[in-house]
Amino acid sequence: MQIDNKKTISQELLNKCRKLINKKFDKNKIEKIESEDNFIKALIEGENFNIFYDMLKDNMVINMVENRVGYFPTKNIRELSNEIIYYFHKYGIINVADFISYISDKEEILKTLKGIFAMNIKDDFQEKEIEDYIFVVNEYHKEVKINDLNKKLKEEKDPLKQAKIIEEIMKLRGVNKNGTRN
């Protein structure tokens, strides 16, 4: 049963990602993206929720997520993260039972959290695991932005606006105006 819940949440997120990219790419391109994209691979493998469990167990993880994660790719995950962070700042500590009561009226967030608890995640975590997950989430967000900017670039006719879009893409990729990496 625990594995089913883990796969259900991952599958739900994976389907949302697929629906988003299905409008832009053919089946071969989607398969290529899925084989190369670390976030999507994590969804397929169901190995991407430890960080939220760890946020409920360790203040350090809350601070890492708050200070270093730009954006989680799905609404439920973003909302869960935001609620954990808000609760922590409001009360100064995370008490899991009280937190569950606190979000009891937010059905989708509670459903996501219950699914995470059903995964039977190990209590001990390595800081490196958290660092890796934060990196993957931020890279995913950056790639989504770059893809959106590339789409805007193709549609834009004004050369000055095209140059600004290219500059934004370069900045996201860590390249400064003179072509060297930051």
C-alpha positions in Angstrom: 0.0 0.0 0.0 2.8 2.4 0.8 4.4 1.9 -2.6 1.1 2.5 -4.3 0.7 5.9 -2.6 4.3 6.8 -3.5 3.7 5.9 -7.1 0.3 7.7 -7.2 1.7 11.0 -6.1 4.7 10.6 -8.4 2.4 9.6 -11.3 0.1 12.6 -10.7 3.1 15.0 -10.9 4.5 13.1 -13.9 1.2 13.3 -15.7 1.1 17.1 -15.0 4.6 17.5 -16.5 3.7 15.3 -19.5 0.5 17.3 -20.1 2.5 20.5 -20.0 5.1 19.4 -22.5 2.7 17.3 -24.6 1.4 20.5 -26.2 4.9 21.6 -27.3 6.7 18.3 -28.3 6.0 15.1 -30.2 6.3 11.7 -28.6 10.0 11.1 -29.5 11.0 14.5 -28.0 9.0 13.8 -24.8 10.7 10.4 -24.4 14.1 12.1 -24.9 13.2 14.8 -22.3 12.1 12.1 -19.8 15.2 10.1 -20.2 17.5 13.2 -19.7 15.5 15.4 -17.2 16.5 14.6 -13.6 13.3 15.9 -12.1 11.1 13.8 -14.4 13.3 10.8 -13.7 12.8 11.4 -10.0 9.0 11.5 -10.6 9.1 8.2 -12.5 11.2 6.6 -9.9 9.2 8.1 -7.0 12.3 9.3 -5.2 11.5 13.0 -4.9 9.6 13.5 -1.7 12.2 13.0 1.0 12.9 16.7 1.3 9.3 17.5 2.5 9.5 14.7 5.1 12.9 16.0 6.2 11.5 19.6 6.4 9.1 18.3 9.1 11.9 16.7 11.0 14.8 19.2 10.8 14.8 23.0 10.9 18.0 23.1 8.9 16.2 21.6 5.9 13.4 24.2 6.2 16.0 27.0 6.1 17.8 25.3 3.1 14.5 25.1 1.1 13.4 28.6 2.1 16.7 30.2 1.1 17.7 28.2 -1.9 14.7 26.7 -3.7 13.3 29.1 -6.2 10.2 27.3 -7.3 8.7 23.8 -7.0 7.2 22.7 -10.3 3.7 21.7 -9.1 1.1 23.6 -7.1 0.6 21.1 -4.3 4.3 20.7 -3.6 4.8 24.5 -3.7 1.8 24.9 -1.3 3.0 22.2 1.1 6.5 23.7 1.2 5.1 27.2 1.8 2.8 26.0 4.6 5.7 24.2 6.3 7.8 27.3 6.1 5.0 29.6 7.2 4.1 27.3 10.1 7.8 27.1 11.2 8.1 30.9 11.2 4.8 31.4 13.0 5.4 28.8 15.8 9.2 28.5 15.8 9.1 24.7 15.7 7.5 22.0 13.7 5.3 19.6 15.6 4.0 17.1 13.0 0.7 16.4 14.8 -0.1 20.1 15.2 1.0 20.8 11.6 -1.4 18.2 10.3 -4.2 19.8 12.4 -3.1 23.2 11.0 -3.5 22.1 7.4 -6.6 19.9 8.0 -8.9 22.3 6.1 -6.5 22.3 3.0 -7.5 19.0 1.5 -5.0 18.9 -1.4 -2.1 19.8 0.8 -3.2 17.3 3.4 -3.6 14.6 0.7 0.0 15.3 -0.6 1.4 15.2 3.0 -0.4 11.9 3.7 1.0 10.4 0.6 4.5 11.4 1.7 4.0 9.9 5.1 2.8 6.7 3.4 6.1 6.3 1.7 7.8 5.2 4.9 10.7 7.5 4.3 13.8 6.9 6.4 14.4 9.3 9.3 18.0 9.9 8.7 19.1 12.0 5.8 22.3 13.2 4.4 22.8 16.9 3.8 24.2 16.0 0.4 20.9 14.4 -0.6 19.1 17.7 0.3 21.7 19.6 -1.7 21.3 17.4 -4.7 17.5 17.7 -4.6 17.6 21.5 -4.3 20.0 21.5 -7.3 17.7 19.4 -9.4 14.6 21.4 -8.6 16.4 24.7 -9.4 17.8 23.3 -12.6 14.3 22.1 -13.6 12.9 25.6 -13.0 15.8 27.2 -14.9 15.2 24.9 -17.9 11.5 25.7 -17.9 12.3 29.4 -18.0 14.8 28.9 -20.8 12.3 26.9 -22.9 9.7 29.7 -22.4 12.3 32.3 -23.4 13.3 30.3 -26.5 9.6 30.2 -27.5 9.3 33.9 -27.0 12.5 34.4 -29.0 11.1 32.5 -32.0 7.9 34.5 -32.0 9.6 37.9 -31.5 10.4 40.0 -34.7 12.0 43.0 -33.1 15.9 42.5 -33.1 16.3 44.6 -29.9 13.7 42.6 -28.0 15.3 39.4 -29.4 18.7 40.6 -28.0 17.1 41.2 -24.5 15.6 37.7 -24.6 19.0 36.2 -25.6 20.6 38.1 -22.8 18.1 36.7 -20.3 18.8 33.1 -21.6 22.5 33.7 -21.3 22.1 35.0 -17.7 20.1 31.9 -16.7 22.7 29.7 -18.2 25.4 31.5 -16.2 27.0 33.3 -19.1 27.8 37.0 -18.9 27.6 39.5 -21.7 31.1 39.0 -22.9 30.5 35.2 -23.3 32.4 33.9 -20.2 30.8 31.7 -17.5 29.9 33.3 -14.2 
